């Protein structure tokens, strides 16, 4: 859902947190510009404790991600989509909205460019912005009816063979009902946000980011009639590992958090109760981003 702000529901940003990937040199100049801007505003600033002291030119308070989630009214994430994915997972239990400043390559999630930083942030801090609610996934791995691993995903949960190019056999049930038994290189369970990531490259559909839905996309299925499936986000998905053909399978959240899974393990995926709030400039246009990033409507 996208909310257009009016005077009755504008959030007040009195305490702002800043998160980035500390190793990213490309983000440093943007961070310095951001710090200059925030210093000129009547706000309290807290920065991720991983940000080097050399960049913290105004001696802003350095705190943990947990404290940013607890104390801040807004978290500004400087980086690419991977940095935002990391921030979302670490703040998934908090209710702080996120705003992305793009210094990466794709920028599906971070839609403020460094050269528009001051003008966009001025509008947003003055209450001119669009608010978007996006869902997350919660994954559990069960072995012998015991939970051995849990993880959150903003893009997707992927099940695949870890080290070799072999197929995996698995059985899928949705809300307890049998769907299919298939052989494939794996399967992607994606949020609408993640539908433009691994799911798209595996042949899945693009879902508008605000839809309340999930996609199940097989990766290189053995049977060509095996197609992507879109289900309601309230669905409970259960994937049973049946055969890994001598390879070791993995279940991965956003390509980052992973656990080895074996024959007989159940990977359960459902919508997480908490949602993530993203803020965008007022002129934000989802389809414009798709056109730019996927090179639609280009003339040869």
N, C-alpha and C positions, 0 to 999 in steps of 0.2 A: 504494500500500500504506500502510495506517495501522498504526503500531506503538504498542502500549500499553507504557509504560515500566515496568520493574521494576528492582530494585537492581543487576542484572547489566549493564544496558545504559544506565543513566542517564549523560547527558553532564554534564561539569563545566564551568561557565561562569565561568572566571577572568578573561577579557578580553572585554568587551562593546563592540560598535560601535553607534553611533547614526546613522541616516540619515534625512533628511527633505527636503522640497522647500523650499529656503530662502526662496522668495518667499511661501510660504503663511502668512499671518498667523493663520489658524485653528489652525495647529499650534503656535504659539509658547507658549501657556499650557500645553498638554499637554507640550511639551518641558521647560518649567521644572519641572513636576511630576515628570517622568521623571528629570531631573537631580537633583532633591532626593532621590528614592528611591534612585537608583544611588549617590549620595554616601554614603548610610547603609549601603550593602552593602560587603562585603569583596571588591570586584572592581576591576579596572583598567578604565577607561572611555576609549574613543577615539571621537571624533566626526568626521563628514564635514567635510572642509575647507571646504565651501560654507556651513556653518552660521555665521551672523554672530557676531562676537565679543561683541556686546551680549547675546546669549542664553547664551553660554558663561560662566555666572556662577562656575563652579568651576575655570575654566582647564583643562578636560580637554584632552588631546592632540588636535590637529586633524591628520588624516591623509587621504590619498587613498583612494578606493574600493578600489584595488588593495591598499593596506596593511590596510584593514579585512578584506578577503578572506584575506590571508595571516596576520594576527596574531590575529584575534578568534575566539572560540569561539561567539559568537552575535551576530547583527546585528538590532537592533530598528529597524523602519522605522515612522516616524510620518507618517501621511498617508492618502490614499485609495488605491484600487486602482492608479491611474496611477503613484503614487510607488513602489508595490511592484513594478510591472512594470519601471520604470526601474532599481530596485535589483537585481532579478533579472538583467536583461541585463548590468549592470556586474559582477555577482558570479558569472556563469554558469560561469566556469572555476574558481572557488574551491569549497570544500566547507563553507562556513560556513552553518549553518541560519539561517532568517529568521523573525522574529516580527513580526506587523503590529499596530499600534495605529491604530485607525480614527478619523480626523478628517475623512474625506470623506463622500460621500453614499451610495455603494452598499455598499462593505465586503464584497464576496464574498471577498476575500483577507485584509483586515485585520479580524480578528474580536474584538479587545479594545477595548472602549469606554473613553474617558478616565476615566469615573467608576468603572471597575473596574480601573484601571491598577495600583494598589498591591497589591490582593489577588491579582490574576491573576499579576503578576510574582513575588510572593512564593512562590506555589505552584510556578511554573515553575522558578525558581532553586533551589527545594528538591527538584526532580526530579519534580514532579507535572505531567505534560504528555503530549500526544499528538504523535507525530511522523508526518509525512506526506511521502512521496516523490512528486514531480510531474515530468513530463517537459517538455522544451523541444524546439522545432523549430530546425533549422539550414537556412537558405536560401542557395542559390547561384544567381546569374544568369550564364549562359554565353552568350557572343556569339562566333560563329566558333570554337567549341570552346575558348574561353578564359574563365576565370572573371574577371568584371569587378566582382563585388560579392558580399559575404557578410554575413549578419546572423543574429541569434538572435531567437527569438520565444517568449514564455511563453504568450501567448494565441493568436495566429494570424498567418499569412501571407496577405495579401489582394492580389489582382491586379485592377485596375480602371482605367478611363479617368480621367485626372487632372483635367481641367478642364471637360469638357462632358458632357452627358447622352447619351452614345452607347454602343452595344453594342460588345463586343469578341468576336472569334472566337478560340477556342483549342482545342487538342487535348490530351487528358489521357492519359497512360500511367502505369500502376502496375506496378512491377517489370518494366519493359520491355514489358508487354502493353498493347495499345490498349484504352482504355475508351470514349471518345466524342470527338466533335467537336461543339462547341456554340457558340451565340451567347447571350450574357448580358451583364449590366452588369459582371460579374466573377465571381470565385470566392474563397471563403474556405477555407483549409486550417487547421483548428483543432485545438488540443490539447483534452483534456477540460477543463482549466481555462478555456480560451477558449470552450467550448461555451455558456456563459451570456452571452457578449458579442455581437460582430457576427454570429457564426454563428447564434445564437438568433434575432436580429432578422431574419435572412435566411431563416428557416424551418427551421433545422437542429435536431437533437435535443439534449437535455441529456444529456451523458455524466457519470457519476460521476467526480469529479476524480481518482480513483486508478486508473482504467482505463488499460490499455496500448493505446491506440487513438488514431486521428485521424479527423476528419470532413472531407469535401469537400462544401462547400455552395455551389451556384451562386447568384448574386445576380440576382434577377429574370430567370430564363432565358426565352428566346424560345419554347422548347418546354415546355409545361406538364407533360409526362411526365418532364422532367429533374428528378431528385430527389436529395436529399442521400445521401451514401454514407459508411459507416463502415468503416474498414479497420484492420488491425493496425498498431501503431505501428512495427513493423519494416519497413513498406513504404517503397519508394523512389518518390516521386512526381515526374513530369516533365510540366510544362505548357509547351506550345509556343505562342507567340503567332503567330496566322495572319493576322489582320487587325484593325486598330484604327480603321477607318472615319474616317480623317483626324484622330482625336484622338491624344493621347500617353498611353500606358498606364504605369502604375506598379506595382511590386511593393513592398509595405510590410510591415514587421515590427512588430506591435503598434501600428499607427497612428503610428509614430514614425520608425523608420529606413526610408527609401524610396529607390528608384532608378527612373529612367525605363527602360522596356523597349520594344522595337520588334519588328516582324515578323521572325520567324526566331530570336528569343531563346528560350532554354530557361530556365525557372525550376524548379530542382530543390529539393525539400523532403524532408527526412528527420528522423528522431528524432536529437537530439543525444546524444552518448555520456554526458555528465554530466547528472545530475538535480539538481533543486532540492529542498532539505529545508525544509518549513514546520513550525513548531511551533505548537500550539494549546493552549489551556487544556484540562484533563481533561474538562470538560463540553461540549466542542465537539461540535456535531451538524450535519452537512452539510445534512440535509434541513430542519432548523429554519431554517437560513440561506436555503435556497431558498423556504420558506414566507414568511419575512419579507420578502425582497427582491423576490419575484415576486408577492406579495400573494395567495398561494394560501389557500383555505379561508376567505376573507372572506365575511361575510354582508351581503347588500344591505339 
